[in-house]
Structures are given as C-alpha cells and as structure tokens.
Amino acid sequence: MLFAQSAQIEAEVVAVLNSFGAPHTDMNTTGPTHIFNLGHGISQHTPPESVEVLVNAVHAHSRSMRTARA
C-alpha cells in the first residue's frame, strides 16, 4: 500500500482503524485499542513521503476517533 497514491494510503488507514472499532478513552477501563504497525517492515524502495502520509493519517484519524468518543 505504501507505493499507492497519498489518497489511497489515507483511505486504507481509515478503513483499518474503522474496522477495529472505536477506541476507549477512559484509561481505567478496557476496550478496543489498536497499535498500527507495518508487520514485516518497510522495503528500502518505499518512498519516505508515503511513510509520512501513513503516519500522519494514522495520527489524524486516531485523534478524530478518540475525540468523537469523548
């Protein structure tokens, strides 16, 4: 996915995070949480800009999901 266009990377991030469910916001309770990772790592040919798009999209959508629950 990191070789796709920025819009596609962002859409995939949203799909993955949404598929996991809304995160809990109370640190004293349990509930869905998600650690977004790349599995086996990144190819040496992956454009660094694509990684930046991915990280920014994860942060932005994660924040929006937590804010929506608060």
Secondary structure as the mmCIF struct_conf table of DSSP 4:
data_model
#
loop_
_struct_conf.conf_type_id
_struct_conf.id
_struct_conf.beg_label_comp_id
_struct_conf.beg_label_asym_id
_struct_conf.beg_label_seq_id
_struct_conf.end_label_comp_id
_struct_conf.end_label_asym_id
_struct_conf.end_label_seq_id
TURN_TY1_P TURN_TY1_P1 LEU A 2 PHE A 3
BEND BEND1 ALA A 4 ALA A 4
HELX_RH_AL_P HELX_RH_AL_P1 SER A 6 PHE A 20
HELX_LH_PP_P HELX_LH_PP_P1 ALA A 22 HIS A 24
TURN_TY1_P TURN_TY1_P2 MET A 27 ASN A 28
BEND BEND2 THR A 29 THR A 29
TURN_TY1_P TURN_TY1_P3 GLY A 39 HIS A 40
TURN_TY1_P TURN_TY1_P4 GLN A 44 HIS A 45
BEND BEND3 THR A 46 THR A 46
HELX_RH_AL_P HELX_RH_AL_P2 PRO A 48 ARG A 69
#
